[in-house]
Amino acid sequence: MSKNKIPIGPFHPLLEEAEYFELTVDGETVVDIDLEIGWMHRGHEFISEQKSFTQSIYLVERICGICSTSHPLACVHAVEDIDNIDIPLRARYIRTLVGELERIHSHLLWLGLAGHFIGYDTLWMWAWKYREPVLRMCEIVSGNRNHYGIMRVGGVAKDVDTGAIPDLMKNLDMIDSKIVMVANAAKDDPVLKARLKGVGVLSYEDAIAYCATGPTSRASGVPSDIRRDDPTDAYDLVDFDVIVASNGDVYDKLVVRLLETIESTKIIRQCIEKLKTVKGPILNNVKEISPGEGIGRYEAPRGEVFHYMRSDGTNRPIRHKVRAPSYVNIPTYSASCKGISVSDALITLAAVDPCYCCTERSLKIKDIKKNKCSFNLLDLSRSKTKRIRRKFNGNK
């Protein structure tokens, strides 16, 4: 049977953001997959270098709506690494509290979408229904359901009101019981097992080779978690388990995320209890950042977020590099999609919970002989703006 090409994207019902995949199929079987990125590059790194350190925090918060505290945390960790800035204990617990609320929010959102993609809309409605009280807790803590806006270099901008703790605990108790119910129902559901077990397998060796991270790697038996391996904020002060599975299929990725939400509720409960007794400041008032460079790491819901910052002693970074987890997780499709049925390709693509606008990069093509850049999207964009300006100004 001849091989055919199936295009997915750049605009497709499965894809919340623009991206392009091309499946090579032999009958019903996927034999190869090609990925084309670059449809949504927004230039966050370049823009950050024109902003102050505090403005950069707000900027990177918009890289991803679901990781809208993960990028700010990695960003402030990088700036704090330049001067070894101490973080007040109360601020460390608040950071961890918000981070784990976001993890539950993200995993439940993914669970609902995964159910929707395979036609299991009951799971979708369950997961999104119980995501609402999580967002309510985010609003109680930060004032916002998303884009929380509370991370600062040296701590946090907003304290948790002691009077709000009973409301937080009430919502947490409800979330805890519902998440356990959903997790048990989903894990034991015969339809989900039949649909997802053995599908889109990423082996332990391939997970290592592709440098996969987060639930994508832990579902393949790689016991890696920044919260435990390189703890920041209050992660070295709370108890939790790193969830690891061994089969590497879509079902194990689902199970890892479900069990991680239960661990997150444990961490949140410990943070709230500590906030009842731990008093003191929430922000180390940093006046200036010394010349130097620093790195920031954080275990986002999708895996490790990495930020690099370089300072020249002014109030803004002269270099800001961002590496999101999807940047290394998306290429694992080359291993997990080969040999599966076309009907399983979409849920396999969705299984790493990809964020494409986190992943995008601008493109440069260098002429090796002339040792110069012959194609630069930034230069092309600026040149077009100049041409349009001359046109409206009468070619002056």
Buried (B, 14 or more C-beta within 10 A) or exposed (E): EEEEEEEBBBEBEBBBBBBBBBBBBEEEBBBBBEBEBBBBBEEBBEBBBEBBBBBBBBBBBBBBBBBBBBBBBBBBBBBBBBBEBEBBBBBBBBBBBBBBBBBBBBBBBBBBBBBBBBEBEEBBEBBBEBBBBBBBBBEBBBEBBBBBBBBBBBBBBBBBEEEBBEEBBEBBEEBBEBBBEBBEBBBEBEEBEEBBEBBBBBBBEBBBEBBBBBBBBBBBBBEBBBBBEBBBBBBEBBEBEBBBBEBBBBBBBBBBBBBBBBBBBBBBBBBBBBBEEBEEEBBBEBEEBEEEBBBBBBBBBBBBBBBBBBBEEEEBBEEBBBBBBBBBBBBBBBBBBBEBEBEBBBBBBBBBBBBBBBBBBBEEEEEEEEEEEEEBBBEEEEEEEEEEEEEEEEEE
